[in-house]
Amino acid sequence: MPDTADLKSRILVLGAGELGMEVVRELAQLRDQNLVPGITVLLRPMEDDPANGRRDQAAAVRALGADIVHADLATATVEALSAVFSQFTQVVCCTGFVGGPGTQRKITAAVIRAGVEHYVPWQFGVDYDVVGRGSGQEVWDEQIDVREMLRAQAKVRWTIISTGMFTSFIFLPAFGLVDLDRNKVHALGDWNYQLTVTTPEDIGRLTALAVASRPAFDDRIVYVAGDTFTYRELADTVDRVLDVEVERILLPLSRLKEEAQEHPDDAMRKYRLAFARPDGVAWPKDRTLNVALDIAVVDVATWLRRWRDLGGAPGSEWATPCLSQEVAAKAALPEHVVRSAGTSSDQLEALVRRYYGFWNGGSDAWFEETVSAAYFDHTLPPGREQGPRGLMAAQRRFRQAFPNGRVHVLQLIVAQDRVVGHLRITGRRLGGQDGEVGRGERIDYRATDIMRIADGQIVENWHVEDHETLRLHLVDTAKKISMCRHGRHGRHGRHGRHGRHGRQGLAAAQV
C-alpha cells in the first residue's frame, strides 16, 4: 500500500533512477498543467538501504509532488505486485535489469493480472522485433518475451518507446566505443553500421508526452532518437566539435565474437557484439516522434559541446549554474574558421569570441569592449530599441528565458572588416518571458550574423534567425498532446498490436 497515498494518483512510475527521475520530472510538469493526473513512484523499501541513498531519492521524488509506494521488484511475487499495480490506471516501468533475469517478465505478468489500463514497459532500447532472439544478450531475449506477452492479450493497452542506447553510454570508457581522453573511436563491425542514441532527459519528455496522449499510441511502438549516425559520422563529429583528429579503429565482427567467447561473463563485451549489426539498433531520425512534433532533442554534437565546455561534466539540463568567464568563452569557440587571403584575423576572431561569450552569460565588460556606442542593427526586430541598449536588453531577455542557453559558433568567416558567424542556439526554457513561464521546452535553431568591425568594435550587424523553428519548439505542450490525440503527429513508423506486420505508419501532417 502507498505510504503517502493520494487517491488522485493514477500514474505509477517504477523506479527513480537516471531515467525514472526524468520521467517523473516531466510528468510533474504535465500534472501542474492539468494534462495528466497525480503521480506515484515505486521505490525499494528504505530498510534495504543502509547508505541512505534511497532516502535522498525519495526526497527528490517528494520535492516534485509525487507520492511513494514501497515494493521490491526483485523479490515480490506476481500477486503482491499485482495488488499494488491495481490501484493505478497507468504504469511506466523505468527499472531495467538490476532486478535480475526474469524481472521484466514478472512485472509484465503483474500488470496484466492487475488489469492496468495502460502500460509502458522497460523497452527503452533497440528494436527487439528486428534483432530477434539469439543476439547473445539474454536480457534482449527477455524483452522479446515481454512483447509476446503483451501482444497475446487484449486487456492491457501498451506503448513501447524505442530510444536506442543512452547517449552518454557511447562515451563510457568501459563500453570502449569512444575514448575521449585518448582520442580514439572504435567501429563495431563496420564503419557504415549505424546507432541510435537518446539522452534520458529527452526520453523522459517524450515518454511523458506519450503517456499524456492516450489513446494515440495505444498498442504501438513509438520511435524516438536524439541522433542516428554511422560510426564514421561519429568519428567525424568528435573531430569537428573537439578540434582533434581521433584514431579510428575497426573492431571486426570476428574479433568481437572471439572476445565474447573468451570472456563469457563480461557484459560489456557482449554489448559490443550485440550492437555490431546492420539493423535493429538504429532508425532514421526523420521518422521519429520528436521530429514529427518538432521537439528539439540533444544530438551527439550538442552533448559533446556540453562535455567540452563544462570540463567533462555535462550535469543536469534543469540546473541553471552561473557560468564562469572561462566556460562562457569556451562555449563560443568557433568550430570552423575561414579566413580571406591578406586579412589579419586574430584580433577580429578574438573580438567576436568575446561578443558571443557575452551571449553565453559572460561579463558585461565583454559587451562594452566589443560593441560600439554607434552600433546599428540593420535587421532590427519589432519592439527592440535601436543601438547597443536594445542589444543589451535582448541578451538579458534571452538569459532570463534560457538561463542555460548556449550560442555555439559553427562557422566563422573573416574577410577584411567583415565577420560572419553561423550559429547554433540551444537550451531549455526554464525562466519566464513575456508573461509565459518556461516548462523546460528545449530549443535548437540556427542564426547568422554579418558584422562590420571598425576601430576594434562591432559597428553594424545584419542578422537572420530561424524563428519558425524556434516557434515550433516552443509550441505549448498541451497543443502537441492534442495533435497526437487527433492523429496529427507525423509519419514516425509505428507497429500495430499484432506485431511488425500489423497496422503501420501514421498519416503525415504539417505542424
N, C-alpha and C positions, 0 to 999 in steps of 0.2 A: 504493500500500500504506500502511496506517496507520503513522505514525511511532512511536506508542507503543501498539501493538495489544494488546488484551486479547481472547483467544479467546472470552471470555464475552460480549463486546459484541455485541448483536443488534439494537439500535435505532440508526439513523443519522439525525442531525438535520443538515439542510443549512443552514448559516449560524448565526451567533451575534450577530445584531443586536438591535434593540429587542424583536422578538417571539421570535427564536430563543433568546435567553438566558432568557426567561421559560419557554419550553417545556422547555429543559434543566433549569432550576432545579426545575420541578415534577416532571419525570421522575426527577430525582435523589432527590426526597423519596419517590417511589413505589419506586424502586430500594432505598432504605435500609429500606423496609418489606417487601422481597422481593415486591413486586407487579409489577415489571417487571424484565427482565434489564439487563445493563450498557448504557451509552450511549457512543456515539462522535459527535463533531461534525466536520463537514466545513468547513474554512476554506480561504481562498485561500493560496497559497504565501507564506511570510514574505518572500522576496526582492522581492516586488512591493509592499512596504510600507515605503518609506523613512522614514516618520514614526513607525514602530514602534507604530502604533495596533493592529494585529492581534496584536502581541506581548502587549499588555495584554489583548486579547480572549482570546487563548489562555491566559493566566494565569488569567483568570476562569473559563474552562471547566475547566481542570485543578483549580482550587480546589473545584469541585463533584464531583470524582472521575470526570470523563468523559475518554475518550481522544480523540485528534485524528487526522484524516486530512486531507491537503492535496490540493486539486484546484481548478482554475479553471473554474467552471461556464460562463463565457462563452466560453472558447477550447477547452476539452477536447471531443473528439469523443464521439459517442454510444457508440462502442465502448470508449473509455477510461473514461467514466463508468460504463458497464455493468460493467466489471471491478471497479470499486470497490463499486458497489451490491450486486453478487452475494454479497458477504461478509456481508450483513445480511438479517434476516427482515422488518424494518420500516424504512421510510424516511419521514421527516417533512420536508417542504420548507418552510423558513422564510426562503427567499431570494426576494424579489419580482422586480421588473422591472429591477433595477440591471444585470443582465447583457445587457440589450438585447432587441429583438424576437426572438422565436423561442426564447428560452432555456427557457421553461416547456414548450414542445413537445419540445425536445431532452431535458430532464430526464425527462419522462414516457416518451419513447421508450426512454431508457436503463433506466428502471425496468422497463418491460415486457420489454425484451431480457434483463435480468438475472434475470427471474422472481422478483422480490421478492414475498414472501407478501402484504404489506400496505403500502399507500401512502397517505399524507395529502398531497395536492398543495397548492401555494400557491393556495388558493381562499378565503382569509380575506377576504371582501368581500361583494359584493351577490349576489343570486340571478340568476346569469347565464342560467339557463333562462328566467326570466320576462323579463329585459331583452332577450335576443335579440341578434342581430347588428345592426350599423348604428347603435349608440348614439353614435358619434362618438369613442369610446375604442377605439383599435386594440388595446390590450392586453386589453380586455374580450373582443374577438372571439377573441383567442388563448386566453383562459380557456375559451371555448366549445369551441375545438378540443381542449383537454385533456380536457374532459368526454367529447367524442365518441370520443377515442382510448381512454379507459378503458372506456367502455360497449361498445365494439366488440370487446373481448377478454374472455376468461374466465379467464386465468391469474393475474392480479394482482388481489387484493381491494383495495378503496379505500374511503376515508371522506372526504367533503367536509364541511368545517366552515364554515358561513356565519355571519359575525360582524358584518356591516356595517362601517363605517369605524372606525378607531381614535377613541376619544372625544376625545383631545387635538386631533385634526385639525380638528374643528369650531371650535376656538378659535385655530387657526393664522392669523395675520394675512394671510399670502399667499393662503389659501383664500378669505378675505373673507366668511365666514358670520357669525361673531360677533367683534366688535371690543370686547374688554373694557376697553381703555384709553379708548376714545371712547364707550362705552355705546351701541353700535349692534348691531342684529341684522337680518340680511337673510334674506328668504324666497326660496328658489329656485323660481320658477314659480307657487307658490300657498301661501298661509298654512296651508292644510289638508293639503298634502303632508307625508309622514312620512319620518323617517330612523331607522335602527337603528344604534347605536354600541356598542362594547365596548372596554374597556381591554386593552392587551397582557397585563397580569397575569392578567386573567380568561380571556382567550383561551388563555394558557399552561396554566392549570389545567384548563380544560375539554378542551383538546386532549390533554393528558397522560392525563386520565381516559378519553377515547375510545380512545386507543392501548392503555391497560391493560385495557380492557373487551372486547377481541376474544373472539368474533366478533360481538358485539352490534350493532356499527354497520357491519359489512362491506357494501360496495356501497350505502351510504346517504348522504343529505345530512342533516347534523345542524345544526339552527338553535340559535344561542345569541344572547343580547342582554343587554348591560349596561343599555340603555334603548332604548325606542322612543317617539317623540314627534312631534307636528306642529311646524312652525316657530313657530306661535302659542304652543304649550306651551313651546317652548324659550325664547322671549322672556319668558314669564310666570315661568319658573324663574329666569332671570337676575335679573329684577326682585325676586323674593321673597328669594332667597338673598343677593344683594349689596345689597339695600335701595336699589335705584336705579330709575329709570324710563327704560328704554332707548328710543332712537329706532328705530322699526320701519320698515324699508324693503323693499318688494316689488321683486324683480327679475323682471319678466315673462319668459316663455319667448322672446318675440320679441327682447327686448334681449339675452338670453344667447346666442341663436343668432347675432345680429349681431356681438357681441363675439368669439365663437369664430371666425367667418368672417374678421373683420378681423385677428385675431391667431392664425393657424393653428399657430404654434409655441409658443403659451402653454399649457402643460399644465394650469395651474390654471383657466383659462377653460374648457377642455374638461371638466374635472372638474365645474365648477359646472353646465354644461349637462347633463352626463350624469346628475347627481343630481336635476335638476329634472323629476321624473316622479312619477306617482301610484302606481307599482307597482315591484316588483323590488328596491327599495333599503330596504325595511322589512318587518317581520313582527311579529305580536303577541308580546309578551314572555311571555304566559301559555302559549304553545305551544312554549317553548324547553326545551332540556335542563336548563339551570340552574334553571328553575322546577320542572320535574318532579322534580329531585333535591334541591330545597331547598338549592341552593348560592347563597349570598349573592354579589352582584356589585355593582360600582360604577355607580350611575346618574349622570346629569348633575348632579343636585343635590349628591351627595356629592363628585364631582370638583370642583365649584365651591367647596364649603366648604373643601376642602384647599387649593385655589388661593388663596382668601381668607385663610385662617388662616396659611399659610406664605409669604405675600408673593409669590404668583405662581410659586412653585416647589414643586409637589406632591412631587417626589422619589420615591424608591423606597419602595414599601409594605413592603419587607422590612427597611428601616432602622429603627432604634429610637432616634431622636435624643432628647436631653434637651430638652424644650420650655422655652422661655423663659416667664417670667411673662406677657409680653405675648401670646404665642401661646396659652397656656392660657386666658387671659381672653378673647381674641378668639374662640376656638372656642366659648365659652359665651354669646356674644351671642345673645339671642332674635331669631328671625326675624319674630315677630308678637307684639305685646303688646296685651292687652285690660285696660282699667282701669275699675273701677266709679266711678260719679259720687261725688265727695266724698272719694275716697281719695287721700291724699298718697303716691304710689307710688315716687318717685325713690329714696328710701333703701332701700325693700324690694327694688326691682329690682336695685340695686347689690349688696345683700347676697346675693341669690340668684345673681347672676352670679359673685361670688367663690366661692360654695359649689360651683357647677358647674365653675368654673375649677380648684378643688382636685381634683375628679374627673378633670379633663383633665391632671393632672400638676403643678398649681400648688403653691404653698408651703403647708406645714403651718400657717403662720400664718393663712392664709385659713380653714382649718378651725376653728382656735381662735377666730377672730373671729366666725364665722358660726354655730357650733353650740354651744348652751347645755350647761353641765355637767349640766343637768336634762333633757337631750334624751330623749324617749321614742318608741320605734318601735312603732306600733300594729299593724303587719303584719310582725312580726319573722320573718325566715326561719329555718327549723330550723338549729340549731347556731351561730347568731350571738348573741354576747353583747349583752344589752340595754344601751342607753346609748351615749354618744359613743365609748367604747373599741371597741365592736362595730362601729360605723360606720367608724371609722378603719381597723380591721382589714379590713373589706370593701373599702375603697378600695385598700389595699395588695395584696390578692389580685387585684383587677381589674387594677391596673397591672402586677403581676407576670406575669399570663397574657397581657394585651393591652397591651404597652408603648407601642404607637402607637394605642391606643383613644381614641375621641372621644365625648364626650357633647354632642350637638347639641340646643339648645333650640329646638324647632319653634314652640311657643306658650308664652306666659307670661300667666297670668290673675291679676290683682291685685285683691283685694276686701277692704277693711278690714284684718284681721290675718291674712288667708289668701293664700297664693300657690300657684297650681297650675302645675306645669311639665310640659309634654308633650314627651317626649324621643325622640330617635333615636340609638341607640348603635351605633357602627360600629368596626371594627378587624380586625386579624389576630392569631390566637393564635400568638405567637412564643415565649412563655415557658411555664413549667411550672405546673401547678395540680393538686392532689390526686393527685400521683404520675404525671400524664399529661404528656407532652412535646408542646408545640404544634408543628404542622407547617404553619403558615401558613393554617389554616382561617379564612375570613372570616366575621364576624358582622355582622348588621344587623337590629336588633329595636327595638321601641318600649317605652317605660316612662312612667309618670305618677306624679308626686309631688303630694301635697296637704300643704302645710306651714303650720303656725301659727307666727307670729312674735310674740315678746314681748321687750321691752327690747333690741331690735336683734339678736336671735338666733333661730335655729330651735329651738323647744322641743318640737314634736310633728311627726310625719310619718306619713301614710297613703300607702302606695305600692303599685303593682302593676307587674309586669314580664311581658312576653310570653315566658315561659320555654319554651313549646313551640317557638316559632320558634328561640330560642337553641339548644335541644336538637337540633333538626333540622339547624341549621347546623354543629353540632359532631359530627354522626354520623361515625364513623370512615370514612375513605376506602375502606378495604377493603370495608366494608358497601355503600357506594354502588356500587363496582365489581361486587360480587356482585349487587346489584339490577339493574344493567344487563345482566349476563350471563344473568340469569333472566327478562329481559323486563319487569321491573317498573320502568320508567323513564318513565312518563307518556305523554302524547299530545302530542309536540313536533313532529309533522309531518315525516316523512322520505320521501324519494323512493327508489324501487327501482332496481335495476340497469338497467332498461330505460327510465329517464328519468322525467319528471314523471307519466307515466300508468302507471307500474309499481306495485309494492307501496307503498302509502302508509299512514301512520298507525301509531301504537303503541298498545297496549292501555293504557287509563287505569289508574292504580294509586294507592292511598293509601300514602304513605310513613309 
